[in-house]
Amino acid sequence: MAAAQASSPPPPQPPKESFARRYKFLWPLLLTVNLGVGAYLFMRTKRKDIEENVIATVSTTAQTTTTEKPLLPSPTITEPIKLLEPIPEDHQHQLFKWMLEEKRKVKPKDPEEMKHLDEEKAILKQFLRAKCLPTI
């Protein structure tokens, strides 16, 4: 009997599960945490960029307002001021049409800006409907 037991092969081992299958409940958690950290980092850098831009514009405007010297008329003007020719009415009409089209393309951010845009568009429409245009 001892010889029979020694000669028989050991029972087959059950196949070992892979690491991914053993911890399959952790994958959704790992993915969620990874996406959350990525979104946090993305928003943090975006916010920093916006804040840096705002700070940069505020500092440049503060510097320009403090360092600008008032413009005084130059006592030695050698050339006379050149008057430009008035723009013809048909060009003005096309210009007002173009301005109205551009105002229509603008997406207002708040109701106050929308009201301002509507007023500007109404003025442009009045110019376009008028028989004679104001000189520019």
Protein Blocks (a to p, Z undefined) as FASTA:
>chain_A
ZZmmmmpccddddddddfklmmmmmmmmmmmmmmmmmmmmmmmmmmmmmmmmmmmmmmmm
mmmmmmpccddddfbdfbdcdddddddfklmmmmmmmmmmmmmmpccfbfklmmmmmmmm
mmmmmmmmpmbdcdZZ
